[in-house]
Amino acid sequence: MKKEDYLFDLEFLERFSVKPVFLLLSGCFVCGAALAGAAVKVFSLLHDRTVLPLFFSGIPPLGSGFLPCFSSILLNGLIGLIILFLLGVTAFGAFGIPALMVCKGASVALSVLFLLDGKGLPELWRSAVCFTPSAAAVSLLLILFATRAFIFSGGLARAGFSRHQETLNFQLYFKDFMCFLCFFVAVSVIGGLLATLYGVF
């Protein structure tokens, strides 16, 4: 693949930033968010609280301490990361990974709308500063790893259904998974600290 097909030039980042795949999965995420926003408007989901948008959203309940916020963000990231990793080692990741990104976009959109619903301007500002950065960071990390998993799954499919020999480095794929696991821990710590600030100010 040509260099201009990558978003970044560093060898490590190239594996997660193949431009066509990254844009495809980002589009799936945005479509999921847009569909969730439309559903909220059409069906008034937030008015009578008929959904639980904070469930597996990565956005902890308001006023939680550091540990609940940290664990909520980390659990959300790990669930998405593990599912993406498993989809990447199947030949059906080309369908499952975009579908997961649509669901993730819908989940994040519902969570943010639920979090900001009916808030006054000061509380709206506090919520946006303390909770949405971690949700955005987790979403970006998931899209980046989804790009890697999508490409790995495509190579696996070609290896299984083609006469041409594909070189698949599962050890490198697993190392990338562990690196992203560390990234999620760091994001969870920062997100927990930011969420703790909500009760201070």
Steps between C-alpha positions, in 0.01 A plus 500: 500500500629846412620742762227752415239241602610538863399778735834479688855425388626319812525124449298421814220743413482387137340173610209694653462780249434357156299792369217323307431260788532770766257726313257210444491409869485865608204540268330198657556654845356836391202327334428317826515827693270671250248215509499507881447878502211465255346220707518714813321783320236287328418262785571737793720238662648737755169654602369195687841334549397191305862417422808458718757685287773494763506120484836401345544859383828582668341802668475442877206626709517865603677569827680166519840481662825416328477120530146460355585736216831327427343153502203609286718655230748211504228233489335670205828523312598140575167361384527680167868416460456129571204473261701673227798273565283189469329629185843566353600135527193386308431524130174683572653814646421687178133490605523484878744787557302768310182381674673531837611854413141595418385363837784677679416832336136461602598414857728801538245738347223375728728530801606857424142609430385336822781661695433851370120482496327770702817648641555869566794678340744462796420131546504449123853641487616286792355184348654570160845569643504214752338213310502545123884507454536143627209382283661666196843351576359149549303531175808612306710215639229251407480634144879477465512142626193414291701608195777258599254218570316560170824474300613189692162337443523581129842334483360196680211479255736522203720229651202271539322562171785575262777295343750776576693465824431783747754588768317547830694593811269407787772575757524860375121528501491383862776747595294780346205384709711518817625848407145623462413339830765721660361804319155425642640480852663843456182652356297348786729657760472843336125457452459399863689808616292728276175340617605548862526873431124508433427469872764757593389796288 
